[in-house]
Amino acid sequence: MRKIVDLTLLLSEDLPCAWPAHMPFKRTNWNWFKRVDSEAGCVLRNKYGAYHTGWMVIDEHTGTHFDAPSHYVPLPDSGLPHACESGRITGDKVDISKMLGAAVMVDISHLRDKGGMGTSPLFTKADMIAWEKENGGFSPGEIVVLYTGWADFYKPGAEGEQYFLKPYQKTGGGWPTLDAECVEYLYECGIKCIATDGASVGAAENGIPSHIAGLAHEMAYIESLCNVDQLPTRGATFIFLPLKIEGSSGGPGRAIAVLPEE
């Protein structure tokens, strides 16, 4: 049997799964097997039957998630910068076949600690061409999976502040990612999806250029993965299945990789 690698971050109120400026993640029990008075003062009871369920407050870009074009691209008739037809593509309209395919793992983790305060170190088009000379070129339909090493900072409490909060507050370096020209180059190579274990495909200091470069071309972005270091450079199959939410700008989901037979 081929090995499955779970590439999905755990969601918890104690972990840095939500962007500092977004709605914080919240989960609590609603129905339980017996009556319980919680510390929050919420009475949990089994009036609906002897089963367990809970409710959540969750931003669309919490934990491991994808970006739809509408996340950054305005509607074509909005009169806003970067507006084009891709802005009509909300999360429920994205072709999910783009998020399933042969994975090409590109290791850029050597850049992890090279960012300035609140800025991301960038992997350029020239860097990617040099990488291809050593590892082979890209084929249309492949999924580029970036290994940045950033998931190492996904920890509870103060230990996890480097993941989102410190780059956001400009008190720590940003995650490695691709510059806009590199994204354009990958699109020209036939890449339809870019995934990363970094906090975002966009740079910490300005997420617009790298987002527009791909999303305006209807590429799919998958962000905040983990365990990417377990993937070979080639040979794995990447799969991401998001929630289907009407009118969304993206949404959380489960990402896995199926490794090649040994």
Secondary structure, DSSP 8 states (H G I E B T S, - for coil): ---EEE-B----TTS--S-TTS---EEEEEE-SS-EE-TTS-EEB-TT-S--EEEEE--TTSSSEEE-GGGT---TTS--TT--GGGG--GGGS-GGGGEEEEEEEE-GGGTT---BT---EE-HHHHHHHHHHH----TT-EEEEE-SGGGG--SGGGGTTTTHHHHHTSSB---EE-HHHHHHHHHTT--EEEESSS-SS-SS--HHHHHHHHTTT-EEEE-B--GGGS-SEEEEEEEEE---TT-SEEEEEEEEE----
